[in-house]
Amino acid sequence: MEGRRVNSGQALPPSLFPTTHWSVVLGASERVEEAFKRLYEAYQRPVLVYLQASGHSLHDAQDFSQGFLMHLMRPGKLQNLAPEKGLFRAFLLTALKNHVRDERARDRAQRRGGGAEHVSVEADGLGRARQMVGAGLSPDEAFDRSWAEQVVERAMESLQAEAVANGREKLLAALLPILYRDEDREHYQELANRMGTTTEALRSARYRVVARLRRLVMEELKRTLPEDADVAEELAYLSQVLAGRSQSINQGA
């Protein structure tokens, strides 16, 4: 991915994430399998969350996730996709439900994965999956919550990369505690004194950061939508899923 340029004129380092879009997969290009695998790697955590919320152990969920990917990567499996399939989020959840149903019908007990390359999942993501299951969310609710959180997380990673490239990582770190909510004046004053600035300047900096984060969230969402999809509508839905946290992002610009 080409480095994105910022106000300082300095090019950002290559993105932590691939530029693959769902539209590439829907376009049935020669890169369809590679594009899909990259998207799946980026959003495997909601699959694991759904499986755990459905009653699978963590170990079985990991195995099942690998089997699900292998199922989708079978020759010709992705070539029949059409733009009307819509959101990658919706496609993935529907395909996962169908796969779980088919596997249960066949009552397969063998381990999945074979000699295929495994998709790694970070430990903290698995911990979050357990928290969602413990919170009593339905499998569908857990999937969407995990999806929404990962969209924001990936956007935040990009925001932090930009801050580092611009030498503003300390400012971003200072703003993180107040990023998702408007703190009372005393809290702002205390933080402003610590940073050697005014409360007005601090509020302005927070507004700019939240607005930038919202734009990055929108960019991340575009990767999982068809070209003609309404990004604002998807953002509004995920804002509802995340309640207060995403609502602040949705209203930040």
N, C-alpha and C positions, 0 to 999 in steps of 0.2 A: 504494500500500500504506500502511496506517495505521502511524504510528510505534509501535514496540513500547516499552513502558514498563519501566524498570529500577528498581533499589532506590532510586536517588536521586529518583525521581519525574519525572525529566526524560525527555521523549519523544525517541526516536531520530529522526534524519532519515529520510526515505523510504528503503526498502531499495534497495540497488544492483540487486536482482534482482526480476523480476516474481513475483506470487503465484500465477501459473498452475500448476495441478496437472494431472497426467496424467488424473486422474478427470474433469476438465472436458472433456477430449477424448473420453474413453470415454463420457461422458454425451451425446454428440452434440448439444450445445447450439448455439445460433445463433452462439456465439463459437468454434466448434470450430477453424476455420482459423486465427484469430488466436492461440488458445491453443497450437495445435500449433507454429506458427511461432516463438512465444516460447520454447517448450521446445527446439525445434531450435536456435535461436540460442544457447541456454544450453549445449547439449551438442553443438555441431558439431565440436569438436576431436577427440573420439574417432572421428568419421566420417573426418576427414582422416588420423588416425593409421592407421586400418584400411586406407584406400586406399593410403597410402604403403607400409605393410607388405606390401601385395598387389602391389607393384611399380610403382605409378604415381609419376611425378615429382610434385614439390610443385605445379607449375603445373597439371598434369593433374588432380591430386587436388582442387585448388580448383575447377576447372571442373566436375569430376564431382560434387562436393558440391552445387554450385548446381543442376546438372541433377537430382540426386536430390531436392532440396527441391521443385523445380518439379513433378517427377513426383508427389510425395506431395500437393502442393497442388492438383492437378487437381480440377475440380468433381466432388463426390461421392466422391472417393477416400477421404476420412476418415470418411464417413458410415456405412460398414459395420463400423467397429470395434466390438468388444464387450468387456465386462469380462474375459471369459476370455482375452483377448489378453495379459493380465498386465503385466509390468514394461515401462516405457517403454524401458529399456535393451535388453531382449530383443527388443521389437518393432522398435526402430530397427536393430539389427544384422541381424535376419532380413530386414527390408525392404531394407536396403542390399545384402545378399548377393544377393537376388533381382534387384535392379535391376542390379547388376554383371553377373550371369549373362545377363540379358536384353539388356543393352547389348552384351556381347561376342557374343552370338548374332546380333545384327543388324549387328554390326561397324560401328557408327557412328563416323565420324571428325570430324563437324562440331563446332564449338565449342558449348558449352552456356551457358545463361544468358540469351541474347537481351537483351531490354530489361528483364528483371526486376530488382527490387531485390536487390542482393547482400548477403549476410550477411558482415560483417567478421570476421576472425580475427586475434587479437593475435599479434605477431611472436614473442614468447617461447613461445607455445603451439605454433607451427610448429617452433620450434627443439627443443622437447621431443619433438615427433613424430619428428624426425630422429634424436634420441637413442634412442628406443625401437626404431626400425627398425634402427639400428646395433647394438643390443643383441641382435639375433637373435630377438626375440619373434615368435611366429606372429601373423598378422593378428587372430585372435580374442583372443589374450592381450594384444596391444597395445591393442585396443579397450577391453577390460575394465580394464586398468591405467590408461589415460588417463581412463576414466570415473571410476574410484575416486579418482584424483588430483584431478579437477575437482570432485567432490563435496566433498572436504576443502578444496580451495582456496576454493570458494564459501562454505563454512561459516567458514573463517578470515577472509574478507573481512567477513562479518557480525560476527564476534568483534571484529575491529579497529574496526569502526564503533561497536560498543557501548563499547569502551574509550575511543575519542575522545569519545563523548557523556558518559561518566562521568569524564573527566579522568584516565584510567588508562592512557593509551597508553604512557607511559614504563615503567610496571610490566610491561605486556605485552611490550614490546620487550626488556626485561631477561630475561624468562622464556622467550622464544622459543628460545634455545640449549638449554634443558633441558626443553622442553615435551614432547618425544616420548620421552625416556628419563630414567631416574633416574641422575644423575651421582654420582660418588663424593663423600664427605663434604668433602674438601678443596676441591673445586670449589664446592660449596654454601657453604662457609664464606667463600671468597674473594668470591663474588657477594653474599652477605649483608653482608659488611663494606663492600663498595662501595655497597650500597643502604641501609646504616645500619639493618639489621634483624637478626633471628636466623635461624639455619638452619631452626629449627622453623617460624617464620612464613613463610619462603620456601617450604618444602615444602608448607605448608598453602595458600599462594597458588597454587602450581603445581597442586595437586590441584583446587582450585576452577576454575581456568582450563581444565584438561583436561576436567573434568566438564561445564563449560559448552560447550566445543567439541564434545564428544560429543553433547550435546543439539541443538546447531545442525546437526551432521551428520545426526542423525535427522530433524530438520525438513526438511532439504534432500532427504533420501531420500524423504520422504513426498510430495514434489512429483512424483516419478517413479514412484509406485506406485499401484495401484488402492486404493480406500478400505479394503478388507478385507484388504489384504496384510500380511504379517508383516514389519514394519520391522526387527526384531531379526535375522531370518534374512538379509535383504539386507545389513545391516551386517556380520554375521559373514562373509558371502561376500567382501565388499569388503575386510574385514580380512585375509583370507587372501591376496587379490590384492596388497595393499600390504605384507604381511608385517609387519615390525617397526613401521613408522610407524603404520599403522592399528590394529595390535594394541594399542598404547599408548592410543589413543583409545577403543577398544572396552572397555578395562578401566579407563577413567578415572572411571567413575561407580559 
